Amino acid sequence: MRFALPLLLLGLVACSNQPNSPELNQCAQQNFQCEQNCSMSSTEQTMTRQICNGECVEKYNACKAQAEELTKIRTQQY
C-alpha cells in the first residue's frame, strides 16, 4: 500500500498530456526516492511521515515547474 502513491504519481507523469521529458521523469524519480526515504525513516500515519511526504510534494512541484519551464523554452527555440 505504501508504494501505491509514488507509483500513481509516476503513472500520472508518464500519461500526462504534456510531452514526456527527461526532466519530468527525473522529478518523478526523485519524488519516488524521497517518499521511500520517508517510509523508511518513520512509521505509517505519524505526523513525522506526513511532514516528510509534504516536503517531498513541495520538492516535486518545484522540480516539475522548472522542468515545464525548461521544456517550454526548448520547444520555443525550434
VONU-828153 format. One record per residue (C-alpha): chain; x, y, z. Coordinates in nm, 4 decimals. Layout:
N
SITE c       c1       c2       c3
SITE A        X        Y        Z
...
END
This chain:
78
SITE c       c1       c2       c3
SITE A   0.0000   0.0000   0.0000
SITE A   0.2811   0.2440   0.0773
SITE A   0.4095   0.2054  -0.2785
SITE A   0.0742   0.3000  -0.4322
SITE A   0.1117   0.6799  -0.4123
SITE A   0.4577   0.7013  -0.5720
SITE A   0.3577   0.4567  -0.8439
SITE A   0.0392   0.6507  -0.9083
SITE A   0.2430   0.9702  -0.9327
SITE A   0.4854   0.8110  -1.1770
SITE A   0.1911   0.6925  -1.3853
SITE A   0.0335   1.0360  -1.3911
SITE A   0.3573   1.1957  -1.5042
SITE A   0.4055   0.9343  -1.7743
SITE A   0.0485   0.9649  -1.9017
SITE A   0.0086   1.3418  -1.8837
SITE A  -0.0830   1.5440  -2.1906
SITE A   0.2498   1.7216  -2.1788
SITE A   0.5425   1.5900  -2.3773
SITE A   0.7277   1.3376  -2.1667
SITE A   1.0650   1.4943  -2.0935
SITE A   1.3704   1.3504  -1.9215
SITE A   1.3457   1.6349  -1.6714
SITE A   0.9907   1.5397  -1.5673
SITE A   1.0952   1.1761  -1.5417
SITE A   1.3814   1.2768  -1.3150
SITE A   1.1436   1.4794  -1.0957
SITE A   0.9184   1.1760  -1.0596
SITE A   1.2122   0.9507  -0.9778
SITE A   1.3413   1.1952  -0.7176
SITE A   0.9948   1.2152  -0.5644
SITE A   0.9682   0.8380  -0.5505
SITE A   1.3060   0.8176  -0.3769
SITE A   1.2095   1.0949  -0.1347
SITE A   0.8882   0.9174  -0.0380
SITE A   1.0769   0.5897   0.0005
SITE A   1.3139   0.7629   0.2411
SITE A   1.0140   0.8931   0.4366
SITE A   0.8737   0.5419   0.4558
SITE A   1.1980   0.4020   0.5894
SITE A   1.2628   0.6770   0.8416
SITE A   0.9237   0.6942   1.0119
SITE A   0.6269   0.4755   1.0911
SITE A   0.2998   0.4999   0.8997
SITE A   0.0359   0.7582   0.9836
SITE A   0.2582   0.9747   1.2009
SITE A   0.2998   1.3498   1.1872
SITE A   0.6665   1.2982   1.1013
SITE A   0.5732   1.0911   0.7955
SITE A   0.3112   1.3441   0.6866
SITE A   0.5599   1.6291   0.7133
SITE A   0.8234   1.4315   0.5264
SITE A   0.5793   1.3423   0.2476
SITE A   0.4644   1.7042   0.2322
SITE A   0.8227   1.8147   0.1809
SITE A   0.8569   1.5579  -0.0984
SITE A   0.5490   1.7003  -0.2702
SITE A   0.6846   2.0549  -0.2402
SITE A   1.0182   1.9491  -0.3895
SITE A   0.8389   1.7630  -0.6689
SITE A   0.6184   2.0611  -0.7516
SITE A   0.9211   2.2923  -0.7671
SITE A   1.1109   2.0439  -0.9834
SITE A   0.8103   1.9972  -1.2114
SITE A   0.7674   2.3734  -1.2555
SITE A   1.1334   2.4072  -1.3538
SITE A   1.1105   2.1113  -1.5908
SITE A   0.7983   2.2517  -1.7567
SITE A   0.9632   2.5915  -1.7980
SITE A   1.2715   2.4309  -1.9482
SITE A   1.0551   2.2256  -2.1847
SITE A   0.8634   2.5386  -2.2856
SITE A   1.1865   2.7282  -2.3593
SITE A   1.3262   2.4337  -2.5511
SITE A   1.0166   2.3981  -2.7720
SITE A   1.0091   2.7730  -2.8458
SITE A   1.3598   2.7508  -2.9889
SITE A   1.2517   2.5075  -3.2615
END
